[in-house]
Amino acid sequence: MKIENSVIVITGASSGIGAATARAASVAGARVVVAARRGDRIRELAGDLRDARAVRCDVTDAADVASLVATTLDAFGRIDVLVNNAGQGLQAEIDAIALDDFRSLLELNLIAPLAMMQAVLPIMRRQGSGSIVNVSSGTTFADVPGTGAYVATKIALERLSAITRNELDESGIVVSTMIPFATDTEFLESIRAGRSDAEAMTAGATFDPPDRVAEAILQLIASGEARSDLVPVAYGGTR
């Protein structure tokens, strides 16, 4: 997929990886639609970009998802790329996971990306082309105590992505998975539960800048590869 002049919708774009991807895509010549719940943040971001739109969107709300798609089509007439980046963490060992927290995590990290894919696929099918990137996590490479709920949602997203890619073979639409390593974002500040435990677990870790992940996402869109990771070889990755 060519980045220049493409229309790219990015969820979770108010900060971190989503915001960095929006900036990188805009610099590369894309027309960008930034979506997140924090409307003030994305409006400011869109104002700094070339030919961009901001749409306040809770990706777990069906009406918001429909509005995001409709607004994008009204503005640009097509959707070439979807980056499913919105997500949230949770740190708790199995016997301490609150089931309501886990249900909410599943809704945001797994069901919402599926809903977003279902919303854009009819458009991409009519166009005969499209690219979807689902953002997972390097935590899926290890069995770290306390990460079970979060990793379960991301592993499921990775399998959903791979199967969807196969289902869309020869349609002109490609689905890819991006797997960042530890990244310097607001992830810990917005974690659903267990922030102090998560901070203790990551104390002293070296975090990638969001710009590094953004560039990897653009490369994945351009190449159409099935997946890419920024996980060091020492942890089972390719970097």
C-alpha positions, 0 to 999 in steps of 0.5 A: 500500500502506498502511503502518499495520498492514502486515507489512514484512520488511526484509533487511540490517536490522542497520545503515544503510538497512535499520535506518533503514527499520525504524525509520521503518516502525515509527513509521508503525505497521507490524509489522516483521521485521528480518533480517540475519546479525548477530543481536545487532544486529537483536535490539537493533533489534527491542527498540527497535521496536513489535511487531517481530521479529528473525530472523537470516538469511543471504539467500544460504542457502535454509534461512535464507530459508525460516525467515525467511518461516515465522517471519514467518507464525507471528508475523503471519500474512501478509507485505505488504511485502518490502524487499530491501536486503541487499547488498555493494560491490566496487571493482576495475577489470575486469582486477583483479576476482577472479572468486570475489568477483564470483560472491559479489557476484552471489549476494548482490546479485542471486540473493538478492533473486530468492530472497526474491521467490520466497519471498514471492510465493506468500503475496502471491498468496494475499493478493491484494496485496503490495509488493516494493522492491528497493534498487539504487544511484545508481552505476548512473547513471554509468560510474565506473572500478572500479565495474563489478562492483557496478554490473553486479549492481545494473543487473541487479537493476533490470531484474529488478525492472522485468520482475517488475513487468510479470509481476505486472501486475493481480495486486495485487502491485507491484514497485518499485526504490529508487535511493539516492545516496551514503548514510552507512552501513557500506557501505565498511566491509563492501565485499568488495574495494577498500576503500581505492580506494572511500574515495579515490573518495568522499573529500569527498563529501556523504552522505545520512543513511539516514533520508532513504532510509528515508522515500523507501522508505516513500513508494515502498511507499505510492505503488506507483510503479515506481521512485524515486531520490535522485540529484541532477539533475546526475548524471542523477537527479530530485533 
